[in-house]
Amino acid sequence: MGNMSIRNLPDEIHEALKHRAAQNNRSAEAEVRALLVETFEAEQKGGFGTRLRACFEGIEGDELDIARDKTAAQPLELE
C-alpha cells in the first residue's frame, strides 16, 4: 500500500477532520483514508439514485417518463 503526506492543509480543515474522526471513533489518518475510499467507490458505482435505479432496471414501468410537479406546496394551517 502507498503512503502520502498532505502538506499545507488549512488549520480549520485539519480541526474539522479531527473532530469528524473523533465522532467516527477513528484517528485522523483513518478518517482521511475512509473519505478517500468512499469518494472513489462512489465515483465508480455512481450515487444512490444511480444504484437504486440499477436495482430495478428492466422491471416493467421503468420506461415511464412522468414530469415532476414543481409547483410550491401550500403551508399547513392549524386552527
N, C-alpha and C positions, 0 to 999 in steps of 0.2 A: 504494500500500500504506500501511496505517496504521502509526503509531508509538505506543508507550506506554512509560511508566516504571513500575517497580514499586518502591514505597517501603515501608519498614519490614519488609523481608524479614529474618527471623532470621539471625544470623550463621552458625549451624550449617547452615542450609539453603543459604545462599549458598556456603559452603565445599564442601558436598556437591555442589552444582550445578557448581562449578568443577572439582571432581575428576572428576565424571561427564563433563563436557565434554572434559577432557584425555584421558580414556580413549577417547572417541569422535573424537579429533582435531578438535575444534570449539572455537570460542570459547563463552563462557558465553551470549552472546546467541543464537548459532546453536543451542545446546543447548535453550534455552528455546523457541525457535521450533519446533524439531523435536518437543519434548514437546507443545506446543500442537496442532500439526498432527496428530500421532499420536493424541492424545486425541479430537479432533473427528472424525477419519476413523473411528476405532474406534466412536465413538458412532453415526455414520451407517451403517456397514457391519455393525455387530454384532461380537461376539467371534469367536474362532477356531472354536468349535463351531458357531455360527450360520452362518458362512461355509462350513464344511465340509459341514454338512447341506444347504445350498443347492446345493452342487455335485452332490449325489447325489439331490436331490429328484425324485420321480417314478419312481425305479428300484424295481423290484419288491423287496419286503422292507422298504420304508420304513415300512409300516404295523405292523410287529411291535412289540409292547409287552411287553418282557421285563423282569421285575422284577430289580433289582440284588441280588446276593447280598452282604449286609452283614456276614456272619459273619467274625470275625477269622481271618486266616491263621495256620497253625501255624509256629513258627520252625523253621528247618532245623537238624537235628542232625548234626554232623560227628563221625565216630569217630576 
